[in-house]
């Protein structure tokens, strides 16, 4: 049985596992949002950054990629994803249905735990831009994370209005 993973942020441009196939996919009832503080990868404990998470929102959707893990790499991929995505315990690992042009797929994905202390939903875009502009962590500047995600979404024809606004605002702040 194939393992599919829904990519909505850095997994789009840095999956870190062998991908056999990718499909444009839409996840309904969730939105991509900079609603999780990062105190390791894109910030520090003293100056947290922000990373994307899927935040439940009944009337929204999130466009991204369904990535099919190369056969024979499922166990290794699950181990890598869990080490990467569950390190701060702010995500829940769930299987959710996504819509592709070829039909529905169940995808493994990671959604924000709103009860976790790193959840920071409801920030204005201006406040998000200010945090992203100054934060940096183990994997580099927070701005690079935003700009990479926004540019890869644009290349796929999946521009996210909030990310486009944030990227433009970061250029103004530079």
N, C-alpha and C positions, 0 to 999 in steps of 0.2 A: 504494500500500500504506500502511496506517495505521501511525503510530508511537504505541505505547503506552509509558507510563512508570509504573513502580511507585513510589508515594509512601508512605513509612512514617514520615516526620518532618515537617520544615518544608515539604516540597513539598505536604503535605496542605493547609496553610493559607496558603502563599505560593508557588504554583508558578512565578510569574513568566514564564509563557508562556500562550498562548491554549488553553484546554481546550474541546474540542468535546463531550466526554462523560466521565463518570466512573462507575466500577463498584467496588463493594466487592470486594476481592480478597484471597486468601490465598496467601502464598509459603511453601512447605514446605521444611524443612531449614535454615532461617535464623531468627534471632531479632533483634528490635529491642533495641539495647543502647547505653548510654552508655559506649562503649568506645573513643572517639577523642578525644584532646585537641584543643582548639581554641585556637590562639595568635593568631587574627585575629578571626573573626566573634563568638565568645562568650567570648574570653579574650585574654590577651596572652602574650608570650614569658615574662615574669616571673611571671605568674599564669594558667596555662592554665585554660580552662574545659573542659567536656565537651559533645560533640555526639553525636547518635545515629548509629549505623551498623548495617548488617546483618552479624551475626557468624554464621558457619556453626555450626549445632548440629543434628545429624541428627534428633533426636527433637522438635524444636521447629517452630513456625511463626510467621509474622508476618502479622497482618491489617493491611491498609491500603487504598489506592485505586489502581486502574488508571486512569490518565488518558490519554485519547486526545487527541493534539495536533491542533489545528484544521488541516484540510487547507490546504496551501500554506505552513505555518509550520514544517515539519519541520527544514529546514536551520538556520534562525534559532534554533529551540528547542535543537537539538543544540549549537550554538555557545554558547548561554547556559548550558545545563546543564553543559557541559564546563568553562566558565570558573568556574562556581559550585562544582561538585562535585569537580573534579580539581585545584583550585588548590594543594592541599597534597600532592598525589600519594599520599594515604593510602587512596584508593578505587580499586577496579578497576571499569571500566565493563563490564557483562556483560548479556546477554539471558537472562532466566530465565522459565520457565513459571509462571504464576499461575492459580489457580482462581477463577472467578467463578460466580455463579448461572447465567450464560448459557454456561458452558463455559470451556475453557482459552484463555489468551492468552499470547503471548510479550511480555514487557515489558523495556524497557531499565531497568536499575537499577544502583545503585552499592553495592558491597560492600567491607567493610574489608579492607585488606591487613595481615594479622597480622604481617608482617615490618617494617612501617613503624614508625619511632620514636614516632609519635603514637598507636599502638595501646596501649590500657591495659585490656584485658579482664581480668576477674577481680576488679575492685574491688568491695568490699561496697557495698550500697545506702547505708549510713550514710556511707561515705567519698565516694560520689558526691554525696550531699546536701550534704556540707560544701563540696565544690568548687563545685557549682552555686550554692550560697547566696552565695558571695563573688565569683565570676568575672563579668567584663564585658568586652566587646570592641566592635569596630566596629559591630556590629548590635544592641548593647544588652546588658542583663543576661542572664546565662546562665539565670537563673530564669524570665525571660519566655519563652525558647525552650521550656523544659520545660512551663510552665503552658499555653502556647498549644497545644502538641502534645497534652498530656493532655486539655485541654478539647475540642479538635476531635475527637479519637478518641472521647470520651464522647458527643458530639453525634451521631456516626455509629453509636453502639452498639458500638464496638470498644474498650472500655476495656482498657488494658494494666495488669496488676496492679502491675508495678514502677513505672510512671509514676504511678499512683494513690498508691502508698506514698510515692514521692519528693515528690509535690506536697503531700501531707499533712505530711510531715516538714519541708518548707520553711516551711510555715505555722508550725510549732512553733519553728523556728529564727529566725523574724522577730522 
